[in-house]
Amino acid sequence: MADETYKGEFYCVKCKEKREAEGKVVVSDNGRRMAKGKCPVCGTNLNRILGKA
């Protein structure tokens, strides 16, 4: 499987608002696809659950 990326809206918990960011798609232990990125404003790690793989 190729390295997949996700570009779209993440919710930043620290800023408490939605941010446009790009992140890598990974499959978590429970089989869900998640996108992991960084907030462009504060640098906090962002996670977004994309659904089942």
C-alpha positions in Angstrom: 0.0 0.0 0.0 1.4 3.4 -1.0 1.8 6.2 1.5 -1.5 7.8 1.5 -2.1 11.4 2.5 -5.2 13.2 3.6 -5.8 16.9 2.9 -8.7 18.6 4.5 -10.2 19.8 7.8 -8.9 18.7 11.1 -10.2 20.0 14.5 -7.4 21.5 16.6 -8.2 20.8 20.3 -5.7 23.6 21.4 -7.0 26.3 19.1 -10.6 25.0 19.4 -11.3 25.5 15.7 -11.1 23.7 12.4 -7.9 24.0 10.4 -6.9 23.0 6.9 -4.0 20.7 7.1 -2.3 17.8 5.4 -1.4 14.6 7.1 -0.5 10.9 6.7 -3.1 8.2 6.7 -2.4 5.4 9.2 -4.5 2.4 10.3 -4.9 2.3 14.1 -4.9 -0.8 16.2 -8.6 -1.2 16.1 -8.7 -1.1 12.3 -9.8 2.5 11.8 -8.2 4.8 9.3 -6.9 8.0 10.8 -5.2 11.0 9.4 -2.4 12.5 11.5 -1.2 16.0 10.9 0.1 19.2 12.5 -1.8 22.4 13.2 -0.3 25.1 11.0 -1.0 27.7 13.7 0.1 26.2 17.0 2.0 23.0 16.0 -0.2 20.6 18.0 -0.7 17.1 16.6 -4.0 16.7 14.9 -6.0 13.5 14.4 -9.0 12.8 12.2 -10.8 9.5 12.1 -11.7 8.6 8.5 -13.7 5.4 9.0 -13.0 1.7 8.5 -10.2 0.6 6.3 
